[in-house]
Amino acid sequence: MLNIGASARPRRAYVAAPPDTLLFFAVASLVGIGLVMIFSASSAVALVEHHDVAYYAKRQILWLIVGLIVAYATYRLDYHKLKAWAPYLLVAAIVSLLLVLVPHVGVTVNGARRWVGASSVTFQPSEFAKLALVVYLAATLAARGERIVSLVKGLFPLCIPVVIMAVLVLKEPDMGTASLLVMIAFAMFFAAGARLSHLFVILLATTPAVIVEVLASPYKRERVFAFLNPWKDPQNAGFHIVQSLLALGSGGIFGVGLGDSRAKFFYLPEQYTDFIFSILGEELGLIGAFAVVILFIVVGYRAIKIAIAAPDRFGFFLAIGCVSIVVIQAFVNIGVVTSSWPVTGVPLPFISFGGSSLIVNLIAVALIANVGRGQRVTEP
């Protein structure tokens, strides 16, 4: 029998890789589209409320500058250091979520207390919580290894911080972000090799509590029933969805033209935040909306490629978690505005107005690119 020595076997090596050009192009395109659409979608509201049609666009540019600085610093950081910081980041995220619920500390807007800060400068801790959870789960999953296949010793302990965060966010109330935390965690568990039967058991066990929470809240119950049949009450419970669909439908294939939206003139609520995709579809048509969807798919594809070639397990899970933050939220938002998902207050990454969301998503992409700096290759 031929004896093949160790030197003849393929071996893995790690090489410094240049930044992923396609990932950078897709994210830059989304950010650029976002700035243009924020200016267009918010112009009417900005003129009435602040006497400046570019008020929200200017603020978004300032947040973008801050986000790019933080993202570049994140890209240059040795991401392995985050493994040691993971427990502290998790605790900080939970404390910040608790602070939101403290009277006179949390800032209330439209009946929801989701921000901390003062005056016009506020921060949304639930956005930071997504990043903290991803870093913590990535570090824990990397250390846990094959134990993830065990429900009691592997998977269940990891669900505890997820549930704590989701419950705190749900109290704000923010059912959309709470559900995102769960979906991001499940995506990471699945990538780690958790058994589908175990994930299903956990989902089944939490379903009764979710149903009770929804039915006990008139606000949440109204939104779910409106999703099932928005045309039953188009002036009240189904108003958001109906106006969103009317805006999308009026855009046709090519759109009514950039800046020529009619829905933004106080017909469609949250037109430059949660429902900005409706304005985009109205002005740029099916072609513009489809282009945005393709860009998010490109981000997801390139991020997964980077994760697969990651130099270690921590990098793999970190990249998977960060791309889940961006892509899952994108398709939940698009699902809402197309009436494919119950109305939840989650912004469209890189495109909706909002400093906290923009900065967190830029950091998430920077972490993915950071992992991509050391790519794994197989040498003969």
Secondary structure, DSSP 8 states (H G I E B T S, - for coil): -----GGGS-EEEEEE----HHHHHHHHHHHHHHHHHHHHHHHHHHHHHHS-TTHHHHHHHHHHHHHHHHHHHHHHS-TTHHHHHHHHHHHHHHHHHHHHTSTTTEEEETTEEEEEEETTEEE-HHHHHHHHHHHHHHHHHHHHGGGGG-IIIIIHHHHHHHHHHHHHHHTTT-HHHHHHHHHHHHHHHHHHT--HHHHHHHHHHHHHHHHHHHHH-HHHHHHHHHHH-GGGSTTTTTHHHHHHHHHHHHHTTT-S-TT--STTTTTSTTTTTTTHHHHHHHHHHHHHHHHHHHHHHHHHHHHHHHHHT-SSHHHHHHHHHHHHHHHHHHHHHHHHHTTSS-------TTTSS-HHHHHHHHHHHHHHHHHHTEEEEEE-
